[in-house]
Amino acid sequence: MNFATVRRCCGQMACAAAVLFLLAGVGCQRPSPEAQIVVVRPDQTSLTTPTLASTAAVPRLTPTSQPLASLSAPLSTPTTSPTPFYQGPLSPACGQQLPLLPAAAEPLVDTLSPDAGALAYLRSILPDAARPALQRILAAPETVGLAVYRAGEEGSGVYLNADAPMPLASVVKLIHLVAYAEAAAAGRLDPFSPVLLADLDAYYLPRSDLGAQARALRELEDEGRILAEVEQLRLEDVPWMMIRYSSNAATDYLHLALGQATIEETASSLGLTSQTAPCPFLGQFLAMANHTRDGNDRGAVDAYLADPAAYGREMMRLTDAYRSSAAFRDDEATWRGLARRPALDTQRYFSHALNAQASARDYANLMARIAQNGLSNGESSFTARRYLEWPMRFPANQEVFSNLGYKNGSLPGILTTVYYAYPKGEVTPVVVALFFRDLPPSTHREWRDSLSHDELARWLLAEPQAIPALRAVINPDF
């Protein structure tokens, strides 16, 4: 099979998380005329139970009423405490059960010395679009986390710094998706309950997402999924915005609706042992820089690193202030309108240090679990897959895969992507988790358009027989 690229444009494909004005999601790219694997918008109302190659290999989706144990606790209850800039209700701090900073990891692999013949063969079969990603892996392996394997054949997979915590960017939204799916299956959330646009908009930081929020709402409106007379949508459309367009506001709405404890408990229940506490994106962006703080933003990051608990409290305090106070939002919008933004190096420093982190192995295992309906019951597994498999709406994807699930992320110097896929005729999924950090600004900008990291991942999904060729270069001694 000739593997090419994915047809996409910012108006048609989910963008990754973006910080302020410099954090881009998936960039626009002209379609390749010979593209074989395509990503498009799903029509959520027409989705059905995923069709797998073998019902013996993957259990049927049979809804049950057994909830995930970790979601049995009530939603978080805010407390009230005065602050210098806000005196309303305060949500529990980020970092209830999980650490805010990653634990010390084993030394990173910083040198690769592949066999010349193995490398030559890999390059001879590698698509041109994926070559920059391979070159970066070879040149700076210490900046890469990689886990690739076919489920059930983990011992034959490819791993590079697979157990080292890496910044996740929007890939962390998988936790929110699972938490939502489990809560909905357990009856703790009603997917058909109304959500006022005004309530959702209270989480939106203008010009912070390269238009992802606007595009998501425009598509919902075009499809008649927004009731214009009352300006509301259904709760089930909020995770769609989070996964399909990577809306940060939608993510944070779910985060606060479920509660910090539930988000962290969900990560623990999924076996994400390397996971640091997921915090609202809004609070992270405001902690990086906001109108209430004078002085050096990088110095503020250093202060957070010296006292992570203070960061967990301050970040949630800023989130509560913004979502609860129109005056606070107006003041912040005015301040940002003056172009007083953090410098790019501050954004990179903050994102690498304080964004949620976890390992590539943990997230490859999570994708394998979701792909094989391994959540607490069939209903929650189906719900999670229904959102993640939106790329299957393209006929070209249907020609290559039975199922394809996907999420990516972007922050300054950080690009992340996770996939699962059932190639046509296969009964077990292939999973890829590929995390890059410390990317030079020029490389980050270029890959936002070329998506070289995604091209490498998709090639391995579509051509799993290439996995041994990559293994011979990265893990030649295993």
N, C-alpha and C positions, 0 to 999 in steps of 0.2 A: 504494500500500500504506500502511495506517495503521501507523506505527511507534510502539510504546509502550515499555514498560520490560522488564526481565528479571526473571522470577520468581526470587526467591532468599531464603535465610535462612541464618544462620550454620551451621545444622545441615546445609545442603544445598549450599553453594557454597564454593569455595576462598577462604580468608582470606589476605590479604597478610601480609608479614612484620611482626612486632610487636616493639618494643623495650620491655623491662621491663613496666610495667603501664599505660602510657599510649599505647602504639603499637598502634593497632587495625588489623585487616585489614578485609575487606569486612563491613559491618554488616548486621544483619537488616533486611529490609524486607517489608511485607505485599505479597502478589502484587497486581498490577493486574488487574482482571477482564478487560480487553481485551488483555492482554499478547500480543504476537506473537513475540517472541524470548525464549527461555527457556534457562536454564542448569540442568543437573542432573548428578547423579553418573553416570559411565559404568560399565557392566559390562565390565571390561577383558577378560574371557575371551571376550566375544562380538564384539570389534572385528575388523574386516576391513580389507583394503586400502582407502584412501579412494577414493570414487567421484567422479571429476571429470567436468566437462561435456564435455571433449574430450581424448582421449588424444594428439591431435596437439599440443595446446598445452602439456600437461604430460607428461613422460616417464612410462612405466609404471614401477612399482616393481620393479626387477630386482636382487635381491641380488648383490653381487660380493664378492670377498675383498680388494679393494684398500683398505687403511686410510688414514686421513688421515695425511700425513707427520708432522705435529707430534705425533701420538700414538704414534710408534714408540719413543720413549724409555722406559726402565723407570720404574716408579713410584718416587716419591721415597723415599729412605732416611733415616730419622731419625738425628740425631747425639745425643750425650749431653753435657750441660753443667750444672753446678750453678747454681741460682738461689736467691734468698732464700727462696722458698716452695715450690720444686719441684726435685727432683734426678733426675728420670727422663729418658727419651728426649725429644729436642726435634725437632720437624718443621722443615723449611726455612722461613725467614721469608716472610711475605707480601711480594710485591714482588720476585719473582725476575727478571722480565723487563719487567713493566709498571710504570709509575710509581704511587706511592701517592696522589699529588696530581695533579689535572688540569693540563695545560698552559694557559698564558694563552690565552684565547679572544678572538675579535674582539668589539668593543663590542656589547652586547646592544641589540636594538630595544626602546626604552622608551616609545615613543609610537606610537599608531595613529590615523590621521585618515581614517577610511573615508568614502566618498561616502555622503551621506544616503540616497539612493535605494537604493543597494546594501545598506546596512545595514537599511533598512526591509523590503526584500524578504526578506533572510535571516531577520529576526525573524518575518516572516509565515509562513514554512514550518518554522521551528525548533520541535521539540517543547518543551513547557513544562519538562519535566524537565532539558533541556540548557541552558536559559537562564542559570542561574547560572554555568556554565562559560564561556559566551561572554562574559558580563559581566566575569568575572575576566580573561579574555584582553584585553578592551578596556581595562580599568582598570589592569592591571599586566602588560603584555606582557613585561616584562623577567624575569618569574618563570615564563615558559612556554617549553617546547620542544615544537614541533609539526612533524610530517611526515606528510602524507596524500597518497597517490597510487594510481592504478591501475598495476599492473606494466606496464612498457613505455610508459607515458605520464607518466614522472616530470616532464617539462617542464611539464605541466599541473597539477601538484600544488599543495598548499598548504604553505607553510613559514614558521615563525616561530622564530627563534633555533635553527634546525634543526641547526646545527653546534656549538652551545655545549654543553659537558659539563654534565649535570644529574645530581643524585643519582638512583639507579635503584631503591632499595629492593629488593623481591623480583623485579623484572623481571630483575635480574642472574642469576637462577636459570636463565634460558635458556642461559647458558654451561655450567652444570653439566649441563643436560639434553643438550646437544649432545655434551659430552665423554663422558657416559655412553653415548649412542647410538653414537658412533664407536668407543669402547672395546669395547662389546658386539659390534658388527658385525665388528670386527677380531679377536675372540676373546680379548681381553685381560681381559674380565670375563664371567662366566657369569651370565646373568639368573636362572637357576634355583638358584643357590647359596644356601645358608641364611644368614640374618642373625639372630643372637640378639637378642631384644628388649632384653636387658640391655646389649648393645653399643650399640644405637641409643639407649637411654635415657641412656647416659653423655654424650650430646651435648645433652640436654634441660635447659634452665634453667627451673625451675618458675615458673609464672605470668608467663611472658615472651611468650606467643603467643595469649592470649585463648582457650585451649583447642583450638587447631588440632591439636596433636599428639594429644590425647585423642580428638577427633572422628575423625581419620583411623584410629587404631587401633581405635576402636569399630566403624567401618564394615568394616574388614578382618575383625574378629572376627565380625561379623554375617554376613558372606559366606563364612565358613569359610576365609579365607585366612591365618589364623594357626593354627599347630599348637600347641594349648594344652598338650599333654603335654610338649613340649620348649620352649615359649615362643619360637617363631621364625617368621619369615616368609621369603619369597623376595626376593632382591635386586631383582627387577623391580618389587616393590611399593614400594621406597624412592623411586624417582623419581615414582611415582604419588602418594605422600604429599607430595612436594615441589611438584608442579604442581597437583594437585587441591585440596589443603588448604594449600599453601604452608608446609609444615612446615619450620622452620629446622633442627631436629635431623636430619631426613632429608637436607637440603641439605648440612649440615656432615659427615655420615657419608660421603656421596659425595665431598665435597671432599677429605677426608683419605684416602679409599680411592684416589682417582685421583692425588692429589698436587698441591701448589701449582703446580709447573712445568707439569703437564698442563693445569690450569685456565687458566693464563695463556697457554700456547701455543695452546689452543683459541680463546681470544678473538682472538689475533693472526691465526690461520689463517682466521678468519671475516671479516677485514678491518675489525674494529672499531678503527679508528685512534684514536678518542677515548677508548678504554676505559682506566680505571685498574684497578689490581689488585683482583680480587675476593678478599675475605678472609672467613674463617668468621664467620657471624653471632654465634656463641657468643663468639668472641674479641672482636668489636666490642662486644658488650654488657658483657663483663667489663672491657674497657679503659675503658669509660665510667664504671664504678663497680664495686668489688669489695671483699671483706672484708680483702684484704691491704694496702689503701692508705688512709691517712689524708690529710686535707687537702682542698683545693678541687678538685672534679672538673673545673670549667671550666679551672682552671689546668693540670691534667693534659692537657687537650685542646690548650691553647696549646703545651705542651711537645712534644706529638706533632707539631704543625704545624711547630714549629721544627726537629724532627729526625724526618722521616718514617720513616727506616730504623729508628730505635729503636722507633717505633710498630709497624712490621712485625714486629719481633722480639718485642716485649712481647705483642702481640695473639696470636701463635701460641704463645708460652710459656704464656699464660693458658689457651688452648684445650687444650694438652697437659696442663696441670696438672688441669684440670677433668675431661677425659675419661679420664684415667689413674688418678686418685686418688679413691676413695670418700670418704676423709677430707676432701679439699679440697671435694668436692661438699657434704658434710654441713656443713662450716663456712660455705660460701657460702649454703646454704639457711637456716641459723640466722641469719646476718647479715641476709639479705633479709627474714626473718620479723620482724625488728625494725622494719620499715618505713623502713629507711634507704635511700632510693632517690634517684637524681639528680633534681634539680628539672627541670621541663619545659623551662626555657630551656637547661639543660645538654644535655638530650636533643636539642633542636633544633639547638643549636650543633654538637654532635658529629656528628649525622646529616648535616647540610648540608656539613660540612667533610671527614669521613672515610669516609662511606659510598662504595661504588663508584660511579663516575660514567661517563657516556658520553652521546653526543648522540642526539637523536630521529632524525636521519637514519640514523645507524648502525643503530639498532634497527628502524626501518622496513625498511631494506635486509635486515637479518637475517630479519625475518618474511617478506619476499618470497622470500628464498632458501629458507627452510624450506617455504613454501607451494608452491614450484615444484620440490620434491625436489632442491634444490641442494647437499645435503651431499655427502660424499665418495662415497657410493654409495646405491643404492636402499634397502638394508636400514636404514642409519642414518637416512635421510630418513623412511622409514616409521615407524621407532621414535619419532623426535621428534614427528611428527605424531600418532601414536597417543595420546601423552600430552596434547599441546596441544589436541586436538580433542574433549576430553571433553564440552564443551557440546553437541555434536551428538547426544547421546543424547535430547534433548528433541524430540518430534515437531514442536513449533512451530518450532524452529530448522530442522528438515529441510524445512519448508514454504518457508522464506525463502532458505536457503543450501544449496549442495552440500557445503561444508566451512567450518568456522569454528574458528580457533585463537586462544588467548587466554592472557595472563598479566598480572597486575597487581601493585602493590606499595604499601606504606604505611609511612611513618615520620613522626615529629612534623613537621608542616608540609609534608610531601611526599606526593603521590599520583601514581602513575604507572600507565599502562596501555598495552598493545600488543596489536594484533589483526592477523590476516589473515582474509579471507573471500572465498569464491566465491559471489556472489549467484546464485540459480537462473538457469540459462540463460546464464551468463557463462563464458568460457573463460580469463580472466585474473583474478588476485586483486586485491582492494583491500586496502591496508595502512594502518594508523594507528598512530602512536607519539605519545602525548600525555603530557607530563611537567609537573607543577606543583611548584614549590618555594616556600618562604617564605609558605605559606598561613597566615593568621591562625588561632589555635586554634579560634575559633568556626566558621570556614569548614571547617576540617579535620574537626571533629566532625560538622558537618551533612552534609558530602559523604560521610562514611563510611556514613551511612544512605541518603542520596538518590542517591549515585553520579552526581552531575551530570556529572563528567568522562567516566565510562563511557557515560552516555546520549548525550553528544555524539559520542563515537567510534562507538558502535553505530549511531547515525542515519546517519552517513556511510557505514558499511559496507552498511547495508540500502538506502540511497538514494544511491548514488554519483553520481547526476545532480545532487545538491546540492553536490558538491565545487566546481564553478565559482562557486556563490553564495558559499561561504565564501572562495574565492580572491579574489573581487571586493572583499571587505571587508578581508582581511589582506594580500593581495599585488596591489593594484589596478594597479600599474605594470608587471606582468609578464604 
